[in-house]
Amino acid sequence: MNTFSILDYAIFIGYACVIMFIGLFVSRTKKGQAKSSQDYFLASRSLAWWAIGASIIASNISAEQFIGMSGSGFAIGLGIASYEFIAAATLIIVAVFFLPIYLKANIYTMPQFLEIRYDKRVKTIMAFFWLLVFIFVNLTSILYLGALAINKIMEIDMFWSIFSLALFAGIYSIYGGLKAVAITDLVQVVFLIGGGLLTTYISLDYYSGGQGGVVGFQMLLENVPEKFDLILDKNNPNYSYLPGVGVILGGLWVSALYYFGCNQYIIQRALAAKNLHEAQLGLLFAGFLKIILPLIVVIPGIVAFALEAPIDKPDQAYPWLMHSFIPSGIKGIAFAALVAAVVSSLASMINSISTIFTMDIYKEYVTRKETSEKKLVNIGG
């Protein structure tokens, strides 16, 4: 049942208008000037650390974190936050060891780095591979899970949910390029972090009987201590998902290093930095925000478990909390936070797809003659 009030709708519409206005505003060009490929795909290499860090987190967090990790918090507990803690450490490693190499190479895309390191064949193979993965796996899953969340919370038809999300993210990201994506991501992160923390606090406050979020958290520690095990015992029924100390010492590092260190979708923000120092500070800022995220995406699921939520699947924990305990007005902010996570991820994915296609496929193989900057921007958009 849709429990949104007029105030909730007004807050959400206001959020959407702010994002659209900022995205289109920063996309403007001065009269008589035209965007170059560097302007469009790398924001003129002008991003400051705060824009880089905020954009990385906004790109990284989507509906699968809000819905999926809250569900994992319900089913498994805080152990699922191992992904976030290892990601924070990985971002430091990437900042120190990877970024100096990437920025020195002066690349637009990760396939270009592979060409420098190996040859054009490797670049082409990986460009096509990443395009297929981004389009048919990442983009579709972000759209579907985001639309599913909207469908469950707002009871809007799946088709219109998918269409609205794609249109919203596409308008400013296609028109403005990376600069529009990065600057709007800063606002998205404010909604994402602020709205998420509000949801967590209100849930904990309700659990404590109105005694506040801190008391609610202490009660969780006392009443469901098994949900706060970071390293699962072999007797834990969820051990197969998080196999004890193997999570910390094992293959999770490989996937984290790839995702944050070699993934165009994430690393493109650092490639657009003013300089190496700004890029490194940006990744450190993103790592700091990563440490906060379990409070936003895992603790609500544990609260739902402690409240014995009457749900059929763990993934229903976050929508159930929003429907049951979040008051009018705050519910609009919390929903805006969820949509912000989805839209920012979509916008970033669209931008990365256009960058790889334009710079690694179109420029290299579709037209073999010297391509004008205006043509590259038009193809990318």
LUMROKOL-948197 format. One record per residue (C-alpha): residue in one letter; x, y, z. Coordinates in steps of 0.5 Angstrom, whole numbers, plus 500, padded with zeros to 3 digits. Layout:
BEGIN
AXYZ;...
This chain:
BEGIN
M500500500;N503507498;T503511504;F507517501;S504524503;I503530499;L509533503;D513527501;Y512528494;A513535494;I520533497;F522528492;I519533486;G524538489;Y530534489;A529532482;C528539480;V534541483;I538535480;M536537473;F537544474;I544543476;G546538471;L544542466;F547549469;V554546469;S553543462;R553550459;T558553454;K560560453;K557563447;G562561441;Q565556445;A564548444;K566542448;S572538446;S573531448;Q577532454;D571537456;Y566532455;F569525457;L574528463;A571534465;S576538462;R581535467;S578540473;L575536478;A577537485;W578532491;W571533494;A567532487;I572526485;G570522492;A563524492;S562522485;I565515486;I561513492;A555516488;S556511482;N558506487;I552506491;S545504488;A539500489;E543493490;Q546496496;F540499499;I535493498;G540488497;M545489503;S539491508;G537484506;S543481507;G544485514;F537482516;A539475514;I547475515;G548481520;L554486520;G559481517;I556483510;A560490511;S566486510;Y565488503;E565496505;F571496509;I575492504;A573497499;A575503504;A582500504;T583498497;L581505495;I587507499;I592502495;V589505488;A590512490;V598510492;F600505487;F595506481;L593513480;P600515479;I601511473;Y594512470;L595520470;K602519468;A599515462;N594521460;I589516458;Y581517457;T580510458;M582503461;P583500455;Q587505452;F592504458;L592496456;E594498449;I600502452;R602496457;Y600491451;D598492444;K592495440;R589488440;V588487448;K585494448;T580492443;I578486446;M577489453;A573495450;F568490447;F568486453;W567492458;L562495453;L558488453;V558488461;F556495462;I550495457;F548488458;V550487466;N551493470;L546498466;T540493466;S541491473;I541498476;L535500472;Y531493474;L533493481;G532501482;A525500478;L524494483;A525498489;I520504486;N515499484;K515496491;I515503495;M511507491;E507502487;I509505480;D509500474;M515497473;F515499465;W514507467;S519506473;I525504468;F523509463;S523515468;L529513471;A533512464;L530519462;F532522468;A539520468;G540520461;I538528460;Y543531464;S549526463;I548525456;Y548533455;G553535460;G558529460;L562527466;K562534469;A555534470;V555527472;A560529478;I557535480;T550533481;D553527484;L555531490;V548533491;Q546526490;V551524496;V548529500;F541526499;L544519499;I548520506;G543524509;G537521508;G540514509;L542516516;L536519518;T532512516;T537509520;Y536513526;I529513526;S529506526;L534505532;D530510535;Y523506534;Y527500536;S529503543;G522506544;G523513543;Q530513547;G534515541;G539512536;V545511541;V540507546;G537503540;F544501537;Q546499544;M539495545;L541491538;L548489541;E545486547;N539483544;V542480537;P549480538;E550474533;K548479528;F554483529;D559478528;L564480522;I568474522;L563468521;D564461525;K563455521;N557453524;N553459522;P548458517;N551463512;Y558461512;S558459505;Y557466503;L562469508;P567464509;G570466516;V577470515;G577468508;V573474506;I579478509;L585474506;G582471500;G579473493;L575479495;W581483495;V582481487;S575483486;A575490490;L582492486;Y579490480;Y573494481;F576500484;G582500481;C581498474;N574499472;Q572505467;Y566506471;I569508477;I576510476;Q574515470;R573520476;A580520478;L582521471;A579527471;A582530477;K586537476;N592533479;L595527482;H594530489;E587532488;A585525485;Q589521491;L585526496;G578524492;L580517493;L581517500;F575521501;A571516498;G574511503;F572515509;L565515506;K565507505;I566506512;I560510514;L556506509;P554500513;L550505518;I546506512;V545500508;V546494513;I544497520;P537498518;G536490516;I539488523;V533493526;A528489521;F530483524;A530485531;L523487530;E521481527;A519484521;P513480517;I517479510;D517474506;K524475503;P530479506;D530484501;Q524487503;A527489510;Y528496507;P522498504;W518495510;L522500514;M520505510;H513504510;S512502517;F516507521;I519513517;P514519518;S511524513;G517528510;I522524512;K520519508;G520523502;I528525503;A529517504;F526515498;A530521494;A536518497;L534511494;V533514488;A539519488;A543512489;V540509483;V540515478;S547517480;S549510478;L546510472;A548517469;S556514471;M554508467;I552512461;N558516461;S563511461;I559507456;S559513451;T567514453;I569507451;F565507445;T567514442;M575513444;D576506443;I571504438;Y569509434;K575514433;E579507432;Y575503427;V569507425;T573513422;R580512421;K581519419;E583525424;T576526427;S574533430;E573534437;K566536436;K564530432;L567526438;V563530443;N557529438;I558521438;G559521445;G552524447;
